[in-house]
Each structure stands twice: as structure tokens, then as C-alpha cells.
Amino acid sequence: MNAYFGGNGFTIYDRGRGSVLSDAIKTTRHNIEDREVTFENAWGICDEDIFAKMLKVADAHYKNNQPFFNFVMTTSNHKPYTYPDGTVDIPSGTGREGAVKYTDYAIQKLFEKAKSKPWFKNTVFIIIADHCASSAGKDEIDVANYHIPAFIVNLPSGDNQKVKKQCSQIDLFPTFFSLLHWNYDSDFFGKDIFDAHFEERSLVGTYRKLVLMKKEKVMILSDQKKQAFYSWNKTDNSLKPLPMNKSFLDETISWYQSADYLFTNNLLK
């Protein structure tokens, strides 16, 4: 995280680990003070506290007539699943269900406070997960546990809509920028999912496996140059082996090999 935030010009606000808020104005680091913390565990401060810090930073930028791009990483939905007592009707530390409910509660409180801010009408909020719970799963890839939530909230225009296209995290910002009708050049590896030429697919990875998925077809690259091809059954989240498809395999390899080559040779700067 230090390499990512530091290499992309973020100011970092944290307490050593966990609960990170960053804004892309300049590259410095600030501690979150004891007086700003009501609850913390081994991961860091609770979601309410990090959201409160975000609001304070946003207020400061607005006061100085500075635009801001804030990135918040919440940590309450991690073991030991502890959070402030009395916030939700599930006791702290009793399991993931309570932690999820607390995170939802904290997001609700964030929006209640943000709506009163003068900068709210010109601010878009994006909420997205990295992966779902127990994503390691029982199969080579537990496909269902990589179906994550993503929300784009408070766009300046347009009706509410639910997007059901198969896509990936890397497509989020190209899609968001298209919704803002921006024209720009970039090195984004993802695509605008509303583009007429967008081809549905998802990219999934673990520490040791890389995946390209199209509809129900799943290609998995593993250690020692192993590969496997499956059909995914959404009903029971199972994988059924399929005969190897050479063109699908080549495309899967090209996705990851291209990304590696561009990154390793500093061609994405």
C-alpha cells in the first residue's frame, strides 16, 4: 500500500496500519490523532472514525477551494469483527454478520452527514469491495465469492440503473468517467462497460491462480504453467471440467502477460 499510495501522489492518513484514508493532493503522511478515535482494534480504527476523518479532510479542501479525490479503505468487516457497542443489534465480536451490519450502519451515517456539506452536490461516491468473504473456497476458484458489490452514488444527472454486465474492478473508473462524459487519454487496462464494443468478461485472481471468465466459461492459470478449463454452474457454484480451448487459453495468457510486461517495463507511467 505504501508503494501504491506513495507512487501515485496520495497524502496518507492512518494509525500505522489498517483504516486508511488517502487524498491525491500531494505525497505526505499524517497520523490520525487519539482524540479522533472512538474505537480501534488490531486492524485499525472503526469505520465511523475513518469516515469522520474523511469528512474533516474534505471540509478543509473545500474551504481552501481545492478539489479533492479521497480514497478510504475500511476494515471493520475483518476478524475479530469488533466495532463500537450499541451501534447495531448484534453484539460486537460475535461474527461477520454483525461486522457487515456495522459497516452498513457506518456508511448510512456517512451519507447522512455528507448530505449537509456544501460540497456534497458536486461530489460522487464510489463504494466497491475487493472480494467477498471466504473467497478461497472449495474449488480451484470459488466463482460466486468474487461477485462483489459496486455502487456509483450521486452522479450529477441520469436515472438510477442496475448494471448486470459481467465486468471487473478495472472497468470501474473508465465506466465512471464515461458517465461524466469526459474525453481523456489514459493507460487504463479496463474498459467503459457502456461502450458499444465492450466485450463482457471478468478477471479473477488469488495469490496463486489467475482467471479469465466469459459468461459461464472459466479458464484458470496455475503454478508450473498448469491450466484448466471449466463451465461454471451458477445454481450450485460448481465447476465442470471442459476440454481445453486453445484460443481461450491464449487470450487468458495474453491478458496477464501483457499487464505484467507493461508494469515491469514501466510502460504505464
N, C-alpha and C positions, 0 to 999 in steps of 0.2 A: 504493500500500500504506500509506503514511503516513496518508492521509486515511481509509482504511478502518479501520486499527487504532486510530488516534487518536480517530476518531469513535465507536468502539464500546467504549471503555474498556479497551483492552488495555495491558499492560506489554510493551514490545518489547525483545527481546534479540537483538542482531546485531553484525556487524562492519562496518557501513556499508552493505553491500548483500548480497543473497543470504542463504541459510541462516537463515531467520527462525523464532524461537520466540516465541509470544506467550501471555500468560495474562490472563484477563479480571478481574483483581482491581482494578487501578487503571491510570491512564494515565501511565506514565513510560517512560523508555528507558534501557537498560543495554548497555554494550559487553560482548562476550564476550572474556575476557582471553586473552593469548598463552599462558599456562600451561594453558588449557583446550583448546588447539588442537593436534592432531597432524598435520593435513593441510588445506590450502586451495588453491583456485585462483581464477580471476577471478570466479567465481560466489559464492564464499564457502567456508565450512568443510565438510568431508565429513559424510556422513550420520551416521557413528558419533559424531562430535563433537557434532553438534546434538542427537542423541538423549541423549547423556550429560548435556548441559546440561539437557534436559527432565527427566530423572530427578532431577537435583540440585534443580531448582526445585520439582518435585512433592514431594520429600522435605521441603523447607523448609516448604511449605504444610501438609503432613500433621503435621509436628512442632508447628506453631502452631495445629493444629486448624482449619485453613481448607480449605474445599472448593476445588477448582481446575478450571479449564477451559483446557487448553493446546492451542494450535494450532501445528503445526510445518510449515514449507514446506521440503521437501528439494530439493536442486539437483544432486546428483551425476549424474543422468541428463540432462545437458546437455553440449554441446561445451565443452571439448575431451575430455570423457569420461575425466577423470583422477580417480584415487582412490588410497588407500594401497596400496603394493606388498605382495604376499603375502597379500592378503585373499581373492582368488578366483583361479581358474586361467586367467584371461585377462589378459594384460598391460595395465596402465593406459595410457590414451590411445590405444588401438587401435580404438575404435569403440563404438557404442551397446550392442552385446551384452554387453560387459564391464561397462559402466556399469549396465545393468539388473541384471545378476547381482550386482554390488556392492551396489546398493540393496536387493535381496532379502536378501543376506547381513546388511546392517546392520539390517534390520527383524527378522530372526531373532534377532540378538544383543540387540536392544532387548527383545524379549519374554522372552528367557532371563533378563535382568537384572530386568525389571519383575516377573516372577513371584515373585521373592524379597522384594518390597517389602510392607510391611504394608497399604498402600493398594490393592494390586492387585485384591483380591476385590471392591472397591467401585468399580472404575474400568472404563469402557468405552472401547475404542479404535476409532476410525473411520479407515479408510485409503481414500483416493479420489484419482483423478487429475484434472487439469484438461482434458487432451486427450491423444490418442495421438501417436506420432511422425509427422512429415511430414503433419500434418493439413491442410495447404493442398491437397494432392492434385492430380489432373489434371483433374477436373471442376469444375463450379461449387461443389459441396460434395462432399468425399470422405467419404461417409457412414460407411464402415467405420472410418475413423480417428477417429470421435467415439464409438465404442463403448468406454467406459472401464471399468476395474475399480472396484469399490466393495465394501468389507468392513466389517461391524459385528461386532466381536470382543469376547467376554467379557460378553455380556449376563447378567443375574442369573438368568434362567430361560429355558426353551424349548430345543427341539431345533435342531440345525443344519438350515439350509434354504438352497436356492439359488433366488433370485427371478429369474424370466425376463420379468417385465413390462417393457414399454417405458416408460421414465420418464427423468427428468433430475436433474442435480445439485441443483436447487432443491427436489426432493422428499425429499432425504436426511434432513434434520432433522425435518420433520413426521412422516416414517415412523419415525425413531428414537424420537421422543417417544411415538408411539403404542405402540411395543414396550415402553416403560417404563410404559404405562398412565397417562400424565399427562393432566390436563384443564387447558387453558390458553387464553388469548386471545392472538392474535398477528397480525402483518401479513405472515406468510409468503406468498409468491407461489406456492410449491409446495404439494403435497398429500400426504396419507398414502396410499401406494400400496396399503395393505391395506384401505382403506375400500371398502365395497361399492359406492360410487358413483364410485370413481376411474375416469377415462377415460384409457386408455393413450395417450400422446403423448410426444414429445421435442422440446426446444427447443435448437437448434444455432446457433452464430454464429461468424463470423470478424470481422476488422476492418471488412469492407465488406458482409457478407451476413448476413441473419437468416432463420432457417428454422423452420418448424413441420413436424414429421413425425408421421404416424399410420400405424402398420404400415409398408407399403411406399410410401405416398404422401408426396411431398416438395414443399412449397411454399417457394420462395426469393424473398425480397425483396432487391433490389439498389439501387445508386445510381440517382439520377434517376428514382425511383419505378418502376423496372422490376420485373417479377415473372415467374416461370417455375414451371411445374408439371410434376413428373416422377413416374415409377414407378421405384423402386429395385430392382435385381436383386441379391440377396444373393450369388448364386453367383459373379458376376464383378465385383461392386461398381460396376455401371454405372447410369446414369440414362437412362431413355427418356422423351422429351417426351410430355406429355399435353395434351389441350385444357384451357383454363383453366376452373377450377371456382370460380365467384364466391363461394359460401358458404365454401369452404375458404380462399380469399384473404381474405375479410372477417375470418374468425376469426384468421388469422395476423396481420393488421394489428392487430387488437384486442389480442392478447396483448402485442405490443411497444409499441403506442401507450399502452395502459393503464399498463404498467410505467414508461414514460417520464413520463407525466403525474403519476403518484403520486410518483415520485422528484423531478421538477423542482419540484413544488409542496409539497415537504416533508410529504407526507401519510403517510409510512411511519415517522415517528418514534414 
